[in-house]
Amino acid sequence: MSSVGRPPELDGNGEIVQKSLVNVTIPSKLAQFLKEKGINRSKLFTDVVTKLFNDEICKRCYSDHIEENITRYQCRSCKHILKYKNCENCNNPYDVHYNKFAQPEDKAFLKGCYDCIPPEERA
């Protein structure tokens, strides 16, 4: 007997990826547009949700123009901060109100924060 339908999706180890049906309501015009463009809605949904979860797409404006700097990941389009990084010296999280980026006057190291550089030693 021959198999019917699509072949199963396999993960990196060759195991079948278990799937669940999730209903998502979208405008009919959008559904028609995706169908006309040959876009697989299941794959699109999975890709977009994964990118949102991994901070590759801005949760506010859905732009993928994400820039990285010393303290954070930020959307270039709407300036929304996706998440703050941890200090490379002490591993404490940066925070706009409490723990900001700092550098020691003697430049003993290039990157630090208010937690690992005492006020009298900040440049």
C-alpha positions as CSV (number, residue, x, y, z in Angstrom):
1,M,0.0,0.0,0.0
2,S,1.4,3.4,-0.9
3,S,1.5,6.3,1.6
4,V,-1.0,9.2,1.3
5,G,-0.2,12.8,1.9
6,R,2.9,14.7,2.7
7,P,6.0,12.9,3.9
8,P,6.6,13.5,7.6
9,E,9.0,16.3,8.7
10,L,12.2,15.0,10.3
11,D,14.3,16.7,13.0
12,G,18.1,16.9,13.0
13,N,18.3,13.3,14.4
14,G,16.0,11.8,11.8
15,E,13.1,11.6,14.2
16,I,9.5,12.5,13.0
17,V,8.5,15.9,14.3
18,Q,5.2,15.6,16.2
19,K,2.7,18.3,15.3
20,S,-0.4,19.8,16.8
21,L,-3.3,21.5,15.0
22,V,-3.6,25.2,16.0
23,N,-6.4,27.3,14.7
24,V,-5.5,30.9,13.8
25,T,-8.1,33.3,12.5
26,I,-6.8,35.7,9.9
27,P,-8.6,38.0,7.4
28,S,-9.9,36.2,4.3
29,K,-8.0,38.5,2.0
30,L,-4.8,37.6,3.8
31,A,-5.6,33.9,3.5
32,Q,-6.3,34.4,-0.2
33,F,-3.1,36.4,-0.7
34,L,-1.0,33.7,1.0
35,K,-2.7,31.0,-1.2
36,E,-2.1,32.9,-4.4
37,K,1.6,33.4,-3.5
38,G,1.9,29.7,-2.7
39,I,2.9,30.4,0.9
40,N,2.5,27.5,3.3
41,R,0.6,29.0,6.3
42,S,1.8,26.3,8.7
43,K,5.4,26.9,7.8
44,L,4.9,30.7,7.9
45,F,3.3,30.6,11.3
46,T,6.1,28.3,12.7
47,D,8.8,30.6,11.2
48,V,7.3,33.8,12.5
49,V,6.6,32.5,16.0
50,T,10.1,31.1,16.3
51,K,11.7,34.4,15.2
52,L,9.5,36.3,17.6
53,F,10.6,34.0,20.4
54,N,14.3,34.3,19.5
55,D,14.0,38.1,19.3
56,E,14.7,38.1,15.5
57,I,11.5,40.1,14.9
58,C,10.3,43.1,16.9
59,K,7.2,42.3,19.0
60,R,5.9,45.8,18.6
61,C,6.2,46.6,14.9
62,Y,7.2,43.2,13.5
63,S,10.3,44.6,11.8
64,D,13.3,42.3,11.4
65,H,15.7,45.3,11.5
66,I,17.2,44.4,14.9
67,E,20.5,46.0,15.9
68,E,22.8,44.8,18.6
69,N,25.0,47.1,20.8
70,I,27.0,46.7,24.0
71,T,24.0,46.6,26.3
72,R,21.0,45.5,24.3
73,Y,19.1,44.3,21.2
74,Q,16.9,47.1,19.8
75,C,14.6,47.5,16.8
76,R,15.9,50.1,14.4
77,S,12.4,50.8,13.0
78,C,10.5,51.7,16.2
79,K,13.4,51.8,18.8
80,H,11.7,49.2,21.0
81,I,14.3,47.4,23.2
82,L,13.8,43.6,22.7
83,K,16.1,42.6,25.6
84,Y,19.1,43.7,27.6
85,K,22.4,41.8,27.7
86,N,24.5,40.8,30.7
87,C,27.8,42.6,31.5
88,E,30.7,40.8,30.0
89,N,32.7,41.2,33.3
90,C,30.3,40.4,36.1
91,N,27.4,38.8,34.2
92,N,24.9,41.1,35.9
93,P,22.1,42.3,33.6
94,Y,22.1,45.8,32.1
95,D,19.1,47.9,32.9
96,V,18.3,51.4,31.7
97,H,17.3,52.6,35.2
98,Y,19.8,50.8,37.4
99,N,22.8,49.1,35.9
100,K,24.2,51.0,32.9
101,F,27.2,50.6,30.8
102,A,30.4,52.0,32.3
103,Q,34.1,52.0,31.5
104,P,37.0,52.4,34.0
105,E,39.2,55.5,33.8
106,D,42.3,53.4,33.5
107,K,40.7,51.4,30.6
108,A,41.8,48.2,32.4
109,F,38.9,46.6,30.5
110,L,36.7,47.9,27.7
111,K,33.3,46.9,28.8
112,G,31.7,47.0,32.2
113,C,28.7,48.2,34.2
114,Y,27.8,50.1,37.3
115,D,27.9,46.9,39.4
116,C,31.5,46.1,38.5
117,I,33.1,49.5,38.3
118,P,32.9,51.7,41.4
119,P,31.7,55.3,40.8
120,E,35.1,56.8,41.6
121,E,36.7,54.7,38.9
122,R,34.2,55.3,36.0
123,A,35.4,57.3,33.0
